[in-house]
Amino acid sequence: MLTEFRLGASSAADVAAHLRNCDATFVPALSARVDLDEYAAKLTARALCFETWDGVLLVGLVAVYATPGVEQAFVSNVSVLPDARGQRIAQTLMREAIDHVRGIGARRLKLEVGASNLAAVGLYTKLGFRADDEPGPEATMTTLTLGL
């Protein structure tokens, strides 16, 4: 698979199609928690979207809410198409997001992860995220403290 990194190139329709293709990989399914079209529109309008593309196909997406000068940024979405898993796409996109957030002066990057999503928990731990509290039965809020 030939992939290309882009920042904020996706449309709401691109993101919605990507989220539909990744829906079953979320724990629980993303569509059980949000309207995918509305969520995609919100992400493309308000978040920084770090993207991996294969031609016209959005393969990987990390969406971050962050503005220059904020103390804390928040990762709202991390998703990779099922057929593209195992290629370190999420890790690469997360590292791009971390570098960007650090560059705009944020001191912390937070995200929520499903306690049973062991692959995601492993990735975030590898990147330096630490649980804020004891893991809950459903999800855990985690924080990466950014050195400036």
MDTraj code that builds the backbone (N, CA, C; nanometers):
import mdtraj as md
import numpy as np

residues = "MET LEU THR GLU PHE ARG LEU GLY ALA SER SER ALA ALA ASP VAL ALA ALA HIS LEU ARG ASN CYS ASP ALA THR PHE VAL PRO ALA LEU SER ALA ARG VAL ASP LEU ASP GLU TYR ALA ALA LYS LEU THR ALA ARG ALA LEU CYS PHE GLU THR TRP ASP GLY VAL LEU LEU VAL GLY LEU VAL ALA VAL TYR ALA THR PRO GLY VAL GLU GLN ALA PHE VAL SER ASN VAL SER VAL LEU PRO ASP ALA ARG GLY GLN ARG ILE ALA GLN THR LEU MET ARG GLU ALA ILE ASP HIS VAL ARG GLY ILE GLY ALA ARG ARG LEU LYS LEU GLU VAL GLY ALA SER ASN LEU ALA ALA VAL GLY LEU TYR THR LYS LEU GLY PHE ARG ALA ASP ASP GLU PRO GLY PRO GLU ALA THR MET THR THR LEU THR LEU GLY LEU".split()
xyz = np.array([
    [0.0848, -0.1178, 0.0000],
    [0.0000, 0.0000, 0.0000],
    [0.0892, 0.1238, 0.0000],
    [0.0705, 0.2113, -0.0955],
    [0.1426, 0.3370, -0.1043],
    [0.0646, 0.4410, -0.0259],
    [0.1273, 0.5043, 0.0726],
    [0.0562, 0.6010, 0.1546],
    [0.1252, 0.7365, 0.1508],
    [0.0453, 0.8384, 0.1729],
    [0.0921, 0.9761, 0.1723],
    [0.0317, 1.0477, 0.2920],
    [0.1132, 1.1242, 0.3641],
    [0.0646, 1.2024, 0.4768],
    [0.0096, 1.3358, 0.4271],
    [-0.1039, 1.3765, 0.4829],
    [-0.1616, 1.5077, 0.4546],
    [-0.2189, 1.5643, 0.5832],
    [-0.2258, 1.6946, 0.5914],
    [-0.2855, 1.7625, 0.7058],
    [-0.4092, 1.8372, 0.6589],
    [-0.5242, 1.7959, 0.7099],
    [-0.6489, 1.8661, 0.6826],
    [-0.6961, 1.8638, 0.5391],
    [-0.6669, 1.7581, 0.4650],
    [-0.7074, 1.7508, 0.3243],
    [-0.8448, 1.6886, 0.3059],
    [-0.8975, 1.6234, 0.4076],
    [-1.0221, 1.5474, 0.3933],
    [-1.1453, 1.6359, 0.4000],
    [-1.2474, 1.5922, 0.3289],
    [-1.3793, 1.6545, 0.3375],
    [-1.4608, 1.5777, 0.4413],
    [-1.5730, 1.6323, 0.4783],
    [-1.6623, 1.5617, 0.5714],
    [-1.7064, 1.4281, 0.5108],
    [-1.7289, 1.4242, 0.3813],
    [-1.7692, 1.2991, 0.3156],
    [-1.6567, 1.1965, 0.3207],
    [-1.5308, 1.2406, 0.3017],
    [-1.4165, 1.1499, 0.3122],
    [-1.4091, 1.0886, 0.4520],
    [-1.4222, 1.1739, 0.5530],
    [-1.4117, 1.1280, 0.6921],
    [-1.5282, 1.0364, 0.7263],
    [-1.6488, 1.0720, 0.6834],
    [-1.7654, 0.9870, 0.7117],
    [-1.7484, 0.8484, 0.6496],
    [-1.7006, 0.8426, 0.5260],
    [-1.6786, 0.7132, 0.4609],
    [-1.5710, 0.6341, 0.5350],
    [-1.4654, 0.7011, 0.5752],
    [-1.3582, 0.6360, 0.6512],
    [-1.4119, 0.5805, 0.7836],
    [-1.4885, 0.6607, 0.8546],
    [-1.5423, 0.6164, 0.9836],
    [-1.6374, 0.4981, 0.9670],
    [-1.7159, 0.4974, 0.8607],
    [-1.8035, 0.3831, 0.8345],
    [-1.7206, 0.2554, 0.8120],
    [-1.6111, 0.2698, 0.7376],
    [-1.5250, 0.1551, 0.7104],
    [-1.4515, 0.1062, 0.8350],
    [-1.4328, 0.1939, 0.9321],
    [-1.3625, 0.1589, 1.0564],
    [-1.4579, 0.1297, 1.1718],
    [-1.5855, 0.1489, 1.1519],
    [-1.6833, 0.1465, 1.2613],
    [-1.6722, 0.0238, 1.3511],
    [-1.6606, -0.0929, 1.2922],
    [-1.6572, -0.2166, 1.3708],
    [-1.5281, -0.2323, 1.4504],
    [-1.4243, -0.1534, 1.4175],
    [-1.2979, -0.1639, 1.4895],
    [-1.2972, -0.0823, 1.6185],
    [-1.3945, 0.0073, 1.6332],
    [-1.4068, 0.0837, 1.7573],
    [-1.4714, -0.0041, 1.8635],
    [-1.4302, 0.0148, 1.9891],
    [-1.4835, -0.0640, 2.1000],
    [-1.5468, 0.0313, 2.2006],
    [-1.6820, 0.0388, 2.2098],
    [-1.7833, -0.0200, 2.1220],
    [-1.7867, 0.0525, 1.9871],
    [-1.8668, 0.0014, 1.8947],
    [-1.8772, 0.0616, 1.7608],
    [-1.9044, 0.2117, 1.7731],
    [-1.8362, 0.2895, 1.6909],
    [-1.8504, 0.4346, 1.6951],
    [-1.9939, 0.4767, 1.6645],
    [-2.0583, 0.4089, 1.5702],
    [-2.1956, 0.4454, 1.5319],
    [-2.2957, 0.4241, 1.6453],
    [-2.2585, 0.3472, 1.7464],
    [-2.3455, 0.3294, 1.8630],
    [-2.3379, 0.4500, 1.9555],
    [-2.2368, 0.5349, 1.9354],
    [-2.2160, 0.6501, 2.0236],
    [-2.2419, 0.7841, 1.9580],
    [-2.2214, 0.7932, 1.8263],
    [-2.2371, 0.9205, 1.7561],
    [-2.3001, 0.8981, 1.6196],
    [-2.3590, 1.0019, 1.5657],
    [-2.4031, 1.0009, 1.4262],
    [-2.2777, 1.0250, 1.3420],
    [-2.2404, 0.9304, 1.2582],
    [-2.1132, 0.9376, 1.1864],
    [-2.1028, 1.0582, 1.0930],
    [-2.2119, 1.0945, 1.0254],
    [-2.2074, 1.2106, 0.9360],
    [-2.1876, 1.3400, 1.0144],
    [-2.2587, 1.3549, 1.1255],
    [-2.2433, 1.4750, 1.2088],
    [-2.1043, 1.4826, 1.2696],
    [-2.0545, 1.3697, 1.3165],
    [-1.9219, 1.3654, 1.3767],
    [-1.8148, 1.4002, 1.2730],
    [-1.8273, 1.3463, 1.1530],
    [-1.7321, 1.3761, 1.0457],
    [-1.7335, 1.5249, 1.0117],
    [-1.8513, 1.5839, 1.0051],
    [-1.8622, 1.7273, 0.9761],
    [-1.7969, 1.8094, 1.0872],
    [-1.8182, 1.7697, 1.2110],
    [-1.7579, 1.8403, 1.3242],
    [-1.6057, 1.8302, 1.3203],
    [-1.5544, 1.7103, 1.2927],
    [-1.4092, 1.6931, 1.2882],
    [-1.3458, 1.7784, 1.1791],
    [-1.4016, 1.7760, 1.0603],
    [-1.3396, 1.8509, 0.9503],
    [-1.3536, 2.0017, 0.9686],
    [-1.4562, 2.0447, 1.0421],
    [-1.4754, 2.1882, 1.0642],
    [-1.3921, 2.2421, 1.1801],
    [-1.3701, 2.1591, 1.2837],
    [-1.3124, 2.2127, 1.4073],
    [-1.1815, 2.1503, 1.4528],
    [-1.1469, 2.0344, 1.4024],
    [-1.0273, 1.9646, 1.4505],
    [-0.9150, 1.9724, 1.3475],
    [-0.7941, 1.9500, 1.3952],
    [-0.6806, 1.9300, 1.3054],
    [-0.6826, 1.7834, 1.2664],
    [-0.6878, 1.7552, 1.1381],
    [-0.6960, 1.6171, 1.0911],
    [-0.5629, 1.5761, 1.0290],
    [-0.4964, 1.4827, 1.0945],
    [-0.3718, 1.4245, 1.0470],
    [-0.4114, 1.2981, 0.9714],
    [-0.3730, 1.2897, 0.8447],
    [-0.4312, 1.1890, 0.7569],
    [-0.3247, 1.1105, 0.6803],
    [-0.3537, 0.9849, 0.6569],
    [-0.2763, 0.9009, 0.5666],
    [-0.3696, 0.8612, 0.4532],
    [-0.3215, 0.8787, 0.3313],
    [-0.4008, 0.8519, 0.2117],
    [-0.3315, 0.7489, 0.1242],
    [-0.4116, 0.6700, 0.0553],
    [-0.3660, 0.5830, -0.0532],
    [-0.4451, 0.6281, -0.1752],
    [-0.3860, 0.7157, -0.2538],
    [-0.4585, 0.7757, -0.3661],
    [-0.5721, 0.8603, -0.3138],
    [-0.6963, 0.8222, -0.3487],
    [-0.8137, 0.8980, -0.3044],
    [-0.8799, 0.8355, -0.1816],
    [-0.8171, 0.7333, -0.1254],
    [-0.8736, 0.6626, -0.0102],
    [-0.8083, 0.7102, 0.1193],
    [-0.8913, 0.7603, 0.2117],
    [-0.8442, 0.7992, 0.3440],
    [-0.8231, 0.6717, 0.4252],
    [-0.6978, 0.6410, 0.4554],
    [-0.6600, 0.5156, 0.5197],
    [-0.6518, 0.5308, 0.6716],
    [-0.5916, 0.6414, 0.7176],
    [-0.5737, 0.6635, 0.8606],
    [-0.6070, 0.8064, 0.8977],
    [-0.6600, 0.8249, 1.0193],
    [-0.7028, 0.9572, 1.0643],
    [-0.6785, 0.9723, 1.2132],
    [-0.6139, 1.0819, 1.2503],
    [-0.6055, 1.1256, 1.3894],
    [-0.6580, 1.2679, 1.3908],
    [-0.7620, 1.2920, 1.4692],
    [-0.8228, 1.4245, 1.4789],
    [-0.7973, 1.4811, 1.6173],
    [-0.7463, 1.6050, 1.6215],
    [-0.7060, 1.6680, 1.7466],
    [-0.7690, 1.8065, 1.7561],
    [-0.8261, 1.8353, 1.8722],
    [-0.8738, 1.9697, 1.9014],
    [-0.7615, 2.0439, 1.9718],
    [-0.7056, 2.1446, 1.9054],
    [-0.5954, 2.2220, 1.9615],
    [-0.5859, 2.3551, 1.8887],
    [-0.5645, 2.4588, 1.9645],
    [-0.5408, 2.5899, 1.9063],
    [-0.4144, 2.6469, 1.9701],
    [-0.3420, 2.7306, 1.8965],
    [-0.2195, 2.7874, 1.9527],
    [-0.2459, 2.8549, 2.0869],
    [-0.1549, 2.8299, 2.1788],
    [-0.1638, 2.8928, 2.3101],
    [-0.2453, 2.8178, 2.4137],
    [-0.3115, 2.7085, 2.3750],
    [-0.3895, 2.6337, 2.4738],
    [-0.2956, 2.5503, 2.5607],
    [-0.3352, 2.5284, 2.6836],
    [-0.2576, 2.4446, 2.7745],
    [-0.2742, 2.2966, 2.7403],
    [-0.3940, 2.2625, 2.6927],
    [-0.4271, 2.1221, 2.6744],
    [-0.4982, 2.1010, 2.5413],
    [-0.4561, 1.9979, 2.4689],
    [-0.5218, 1.9585, 2.3448],
    [-0.5871, 1.8228, 2.3688],
    [-0.6809, 1.7850, 2.2804],
    [-0.7552, 1.6607, 2.2999],
    [-0.7629, 1.5835, 2.1688],
    [-0.7244, 1.4566, 2.1732],
    [-0.7382, 1.3667, 2.0580],
    [-0.8807, 1.3130, 2.0602],
    [-0.9544, 1.3405, 1.9557],
    [-1.0944, 1.2975, 1.9479],
    [-1.1105, 1.1672, 1.8720],
    [-1.0201, 1.1395, 1.7785],
    [-1.0349, 1.0203, 1.6952],
    [-0.8990, 0.9676, 1.6522],
    [-0.8855, 0.8358, 1.6582],
    [-0.7729, 0.7643, 1.5993],
    [-0.8338, 0.6442, 1.5282],
    [-0.8139, 0.6359, 1.3967],
    [-0.8727, 0.5246, 1.3222],
    [-0.7883, 0.4924, 1.1993],
    [-0.7809, 0.3630, 1.1705],
    [-0.7090, 0.3120, 1.0539],
    [-0.7970, 0.2051, 0.9905],
    [-0.8069, 0.2062, 0.8588],
    [-0.8860, 0.1046, 0.7900],
    [-0.8385, -0.0354, 0.8312],
    [-0.9320, -0.1283, 0.8480],
    [-0.8947, -0.2636, 0.8923],
    [-0.7866, -0.3290, 0.8060],
    [-0.7919, -0.3130, 0.6746],
    [-0.6934, -0.3748, 0.5854],
    [-0.5547, -0.3122, 0.5961],
    [-0.5446, -0.1948, 0.6588],
    [-0.4164, -0.1248, 0.6682],
    [-0.3546, -0.1346, 0.8083],
    [-0.4177, -0.2073, 0.8957],
    [-0.3638, -0.2203, 1.0320],
    [-0.2329, -0.2975, 1.0298],
    [-0.1517, -0.2713, 1.1308],
    [-0.0237, -0.3392, 1.1422],
    [0.0884, -0.2724, 1.0648],
    [0.0634, -0.1559, 1.0077],
    [0.1643, -0.0832, 0.9298],
    [0.2146, 0.0406, 1.0032],
    [0.1784, 0.0539, 1.1298],
    [0.2199, 0.1663, 1.2151],
    [0.1650, 0.3002, 1.1688],
    [0.0526, 0.2983, 1.1008],
    [-0.0084, 0.4220, 1.0532],
    [-0.0575, 0.5055, 1.1709],
    [-0.1266, 0.4432, 1.2656],
    [-0.1763, 0.5180, 1.3818],
    [-0.0596, 0.5763, 1.4608],
    [0.0448, 0.4985, 1.4789],
    [0.1614, 0.5464, 1.5535],
    [0.2244, 0.6666, 1.4829],
    [0.2409, 0.6580, 1.3530],
    [0.3004, 0.7673, 1.2762],
    [0.2144, 0.8923, 1.2836],
    [0.0837, 0.8772, 1.2665],
    [-0.0066, 0.9922, 1.2740],
    [-0.0083, 1.0522, 1.4140],
    [-0.0075, 0.9669, 1.5162],
    [-0.0039, 1.0181, 1.6538],
    [0.1247, 1.0956, 1.6797],
    [0.2359, 1.0474, 1.6295],
    [0.3631, 1.1202, 1.6483],
    [0.3589, 1.2562, 1.5775],
    [0.2993, 1.2608, 1.4583],
    [0.2816, 1.3888, 1.3879],
    [0.1948, 1.4841, 1.4712],
    [0.0867, 1.4308, 1.5256],
    [-0.0034, 1.5127, 1.6076],
    [0.0673, 1.5621, 1.7333],
    [0.1402, 1.4750, 1.7995],
    [0.2133, 1.5134, 1.9210],
    [0.3132, 1.6246, 1.8897],
    [0.3893, 1.6098, 1.7823],
    [0.4855, 1.7131, 1.7439],
    [0.4169, 1.8457, 1.7152],
    [0.3039, 1.8399, 1.6469],
    [0.2299, 1.9625, 1.6152],
    [0.1785, 2.0299, 1.7418],
    [0.1175, 1.9523, 1.8282],
    [0.0603, 2.0074, 1.9517],
    [0.1708, 2.0671, 2.0388],
    [0.2824, 1.9987, 2.0470],
    [0.3974, 2.0520, 2.1216],
    [0.4425, 2.1842, 2.0584],
    [0.4446, 2.1889, 1.9261],
    [0.4888, 2.3074, 1.8542],
    [0.4001, 2.4291, 1.8727],
    [0.2739, 2.4092, 1.9035],
    [0.1854, 2.5253, 1.9255],
    [0.1792, 2.5634, 2.0731],
    [0.2596, 2.4945, 2.1554],
    [0.2730, 2.5356, 2.2949],
    [0.1858, 2.4647, 2.3959],
    [0.1128, 2.3625, 2.3553],
    [0.0303, 2.2898, 2.4534],
    [0.1218, 2.2122, 2.5479],
    [0.0786, 2.2000, 2.6713],
    [0.1567, 2.1284, 2.7726],
    [0.1081, 1.9852, 2.7943],
    [-0.0169, 1.9583, 2.7525],
    [-0.0742, 1.8248, 2.7703],
    [-0.1578, 1.7886, 2.6477],
    [-0.1569, 1.6595, 2.6190],
    [-0.2434, 1.6041, 2.5156],
    [-0.3219, 1.4916, 2.5816],
    [-0.4537, 1.5001, 2.5752],
    [-0.5398, 1.4032, 2.6420],
    [-0.6183, 1.3234, 2.5389],
    [-0.6575, 1.2037, 2.5796],
    [-0.7482, 1.1233, 2.4992],
    [-0.8192, 1.0244, 2.5892],
    [-0.9297, 0.9743, 2.5402],
    [-1.0052, 0.8714, 2.6107],
    [-0.9934, 0.7428, 2.5310],
    [-0.9680, 0.6330, 2.6022],
    [-0.9512, 0.5045, 2.5345],
    [-1.0366, 0.3999, 2.6041],
    [-1.0999, 0.3164, 2.5250],
    [-1.1783, 0.2067, 2.5796],
    [-1.0878, 0.1098, 2.6537],
    [-1.1248, 0.0754, 2.7746],
    [-1.0426, -0.0118, 2.8581],
    [-1.0171, -0.1475, 2.7927],
    [-1.1112, -0.1950, 2.7130],
    [-1.0949, -0.3266, 2.6496],
    [-1.0234, -0.3199, 2.5149],
    [-0.9895, -0.2005, 2.4697],
    [-0.9186, -0.1841, 2.3428],
    [-0.7681, -0.1938, 2.3690],
    [-0.7213, -0.3167, 2.3862],
    [-0.5841, -0.3404, 2.4296],
    [-0.4799, -0.2903, 2.3298],
    [-0.5083, -0.2991, 2.2003],
    [-0.4127, -0.2498, 2.1002],
    [-0.3944, -0.0991, 2.1146],
    [-0.5038, -0.0259, 2.1316],
    [-0.4956, 0.1194, 2.1470],
    [-0.4272, 0.1558, 2.2784],
    [-0.4632, 0.0881, 2.3861],
    [-0.3995, 0.1144, 2.5158],
    [-0.2487, 0.0930, 2.5034],
    [-0.2081, -0.0136, 2.4352],
    [-0.0663, -0.0407, 2.4159],
    [0.0034, 0.0687, 2.3368],
    [-0.0599, 0.1153, 2.2303],
    [-0.0026, 0.2224, 2.1495],
    [0.0151, 0.3486, 2.2322],
    [-0.0898, 0.3884, 2.3023],
    [-0.0828, 0.5131, 2.3780],
    [0.0191, 0.5036, 2.4908],
    [0.0293, 0.3884, 2.5534],
    [0.1298, 0.3692, 2.6582],
    [0.2701, 0.3808, 2.5978],
    [0.2913, 0.3197, 2.4819],
    [0.4203, 0.3270, 2.4130],
    [0.4577, 0.4711, 2.3789],
    [0.3572, 0.5522, 2.3477],
    [0.3814, 0.6924, 2.3136],
    [0.4011, 0.7809, 2.4367],
    [0.3783, 0.7249, 2.5555],
    [0.4018, 0.8011, 2.6785],
    [0.2777, 0.8485, 2.7507],
    [0.1596, 0.8124, 2.7028],
    [0.0362, 0.8502, 2.7723],
    [0.0252, 0.7701, 2.9021],
    [-0.0278, 0.8343, 3.0047],
    [-0.0490, 0.7694, 3.1334],
    [-0.1923, 0.7927, 3.1780],
    [-0.2504, 0.6894, 3.2387],
    [-0.3891, 0.6994, 3.2876],
    [-0.3977, 0.8068, 3.3948],
    [-0.5039, 0.8881, 3.3882],
    [-0.5250, 0.9919, 3.4883],
    [-0.5677, 0.9324, 3.6216],
    [-0.6469, 0.8286, 3.6169],
    [-0.6989, 0.7610, 3.7353],
    [-0.6936, 0.6115, 3.7092],
    [-0.7470, 0.5363, 3.8019],
    [-0.7606, 0.3928, 3.7792],
    [-0.8505, 0.3713, 3.6581],
    [-0.8159, 0.2773, 3.5711],
    [-0.9009, 0.2516, 3.4548],
    [-1.0435, 0.2176, 3.4965],
    [-1.1388, 0.2791, 3.4281],
    [-1.2789, 0.2493, 3.4539],
    [-1.3212, 0.1257, 3.3778],
    [-1.4419, 0.0793, 3.4026],
    [-1.4886, -0.0409, 3.3331],
    [-1.5099, -0.0182, 3.1832],
    [-1.5372, 0.1035, 3.1440],
    [-1.5648, 0.1330, 3.0036],
    [-1.4475, 0.2016, 2.9360],
    [-1.4027, 0.3136, 2.9930],
    [-1.2994, 0.3949, 2.9280],
    [-1.2114, 0.4618, 3.0322],
    [-1.0940, 0.5005, 2.9868],
    [-0.9970, 0.5654, 3.0729],
    [-0.9499, 0.6925, 3.0039],
    [-0.9402, 0.8011, 3.0803],
    [-0.8820, 0.9242, 3.0285],
    [-0.7327, 0.9156, 3.0511],
    [-0.6548, 0.9441, 2.9477],
    [-0.5093, 0.9378, 2.9579],
    [-0.4491, 1.0702, 2.9139],
    [-0.3300, 1.0976, 2.9652],
    [-0.2630, 1.2253, 2.9365],
    [-0.1181, 1.2012, 2.8991],
    [-0.0730, 1.2748, 2.8007],
    [0.0687, 1.2823, 2.7657],
    [0.1147, 1.4211, 2.8056],
    [0.2113, 1.4279, 2.8954],
    [0.2688, 1.5563, 2.9342],
    [0.3788, 1.5885, 2.8348],
    [0.3698, 1.7073, 2.7756],
    [0.4612, 1.7461, 2.6690],
    [0.5728, 1.8326, 2.7253],
    [0.6951, 1.7937, 2.7060],
    [0.8081, 1.8764, 2.7468],
    [0.8278, 1.9892, 2.6472],
    [0.8455, 2.1070, 2.6987],
    [0.8658, 2.2223, 2.6088],
    [1.0099, 2.2685, 2.6124],
])
top = md.Topology()
chain = top.add_chain()
for i, resn in enumerate(residues, 1):
    res = top.add_residue(resn, chain, resSeq=i)
    for name in ("N", "CA", "C"):
        top.add_atom(name, md.element.get_by_symbol(name[0]), res)
traj = md.Trajectory(xyz[None], top)
